[in-house]
Amino acid sequence: SHDAGLSWTSVPGIPGQIITSARFSPDIARDNAIYVAAVSNRHHIRPRADDERLFNAAIESAGVLVTNDDGLTWTAVSQGLEGESVAPFKFN
C-alpha cells in the first residue's frame, strides 16, 4: 500500500518459500525496506548413521531477505547469522 492502507497491490511471492515473519524498516519512508524470514516447504529427514532409531530432520531456508522495491526483487541478508538446531528425535 502507498496510501496508508486504503488500497493494496498484490506482489509476487518468493518462489518455493513460505514467509514466517515480516518487519518494516524503522526508516521505511527513506529506504523502503521490508525484511522477511522465509523457509521452504522442503523437509529432509534422515536416519543417523550411528543409531538407526534416531533421525535428523532439517528444513531448507532462504533465511532473511530484504526488498527495497515493493517486493519485486529480494536480496538475502542472512550471511553470518546462526541457524537454530534441534536435538535428534527417536521413534519407538
C-alpha positions as CSV (number, residue, x, y, z in Angstrom):
1,S,0.0,0.0,0.0
2,H,1.2,3.5,-0.8
3,D,-1.8,5.3,0.6
4,A,-1.8,4.3,4.3
5,G,-3.7,1.1,3.7
6,L,-6.7,2.5,1.7
7,S,-5.7,0.2,-1.2
8,W,-3.4,-2.7,-1.7
9,T,-1.5,-4.3,-4.5
10,S,-0.6,-7.9,-4.6
11,V,3.1,-8.7,-5.0
12,P,4.6,-11.9,-6.2
13,G,5.8,-14.3,-3.6
14,I,9.3,-15.7,-3.2
15,P,9.3,-19.0,-5.3
16,G,9.5,-22.1,-3.1
17,Q,9.4,-20.1,0.1
18,I,6.9,-19.5,2.9
19,I,7.2,-16.2,4.8
20,T,7.2,-16.8,8.5
21,S,7.8,-13.2,9.7
22,A,7.9,-9.7,8.2
23,R,9.3,-6.4,9.6
24,F,9.3,-2.9,8.2
25,S,12.4,-0.8,8.4
26,P,12.2,1.9,11.1
27,D,13.2,4.3,8.3
28,I,10.9,2.8,5.7
29,A,10.0,6.3,4.3
30,R,13.6,6.7,3.3
31,D,14.9,3.2,2.5
32,N,11.6,1.4,1.6
33,A,13.0,-1.7,3.2
34,I,10.8,-4.7,4.2
35,Y,12.6,-7.7,5.9
36,V,11.2,-11.2,5.9
37,A,12.2,-14.6,7.3
38,A,11.5,-17.4,4.8
39,V,11.5,-21.2,4.9
40,S,10.8,-23.6,2.2
41,N,8.2,-26.4,2.3
42,R,11.0,-28.9,1.6
43,H,11.9,-31.1,4.6
44,H,14.7,-33.6,5.0
45,I,14.5,-36.5,7.4
46,R,17.4,-38.9,7.5
47,P,18.3,-41.8,9.9
48,R,21.5,-41.3,11.8
49,A,24.4,-43.5,10.9
50,D,25.3,-44.2,14.5
51,D,21.8,-45.3,15.6
52,E,19.1,-46.1,13.1
53,R,16.4,-45.4,15.7
54,L,17.5,-41.7,15.7
55,F,16.6,-39.3,12.9
56,N,17.9,-35.9,12.0
57,A,15.4,-33.5,10.4
58,A,16.1,-30.3,8.6
59,I,14.2,-27.7,6.6
60,E,15.6,-25.6,3.8
61,S,15.5,-21.9,4.3
62,A,16.2,-18.8,2.3
63,G,16.8,-17.1,5.6
64,V,16.4,-13.4,6.0
65,L,15.6,-11.4,2.8
66,V,15.1,-7.7,2.1
67,T,13.2,-5.8,-0.6
68,N,13.6,-2.1,-1.4
69,D,11.3,-2.1,-4.4
70,D,7.9,-3.2,-3.0
71,G,8.6,-6.9,-3.3
72,L,9.7,-7.0,-7.0
73,T,13.1,-8.3,-6.0
74,W,14.6,-9.8,-2.9
75,T,18.1,-9.9,-1.6
76,A,19.4,-12.4,1.0
77,V,20.9,-10.7,4.1
78,S,21.4,-13.6,6.5
79,Q,25.0,-14.3,5.8
80,G,26.8,-14.6,9.2
81,L,23.6,-15.3,11.1
82,E,23.4,-18.6,13.1
83,G,20.6,-21.0,12.4
84,E,18.7,-22.9,15.1
85,S,19.5,-26.5,15.7
86,V,17.3,-29.2,17.3
87,A,18.2,-32.4,19.1
88,P,17.7,-35.6,17.1
89,F,14.4,-37.5,17.7
90,K,13.7,-41.2,18.3
91,F,10.9,-43.4,17.0
92,N,10.0,-46.1,19.5
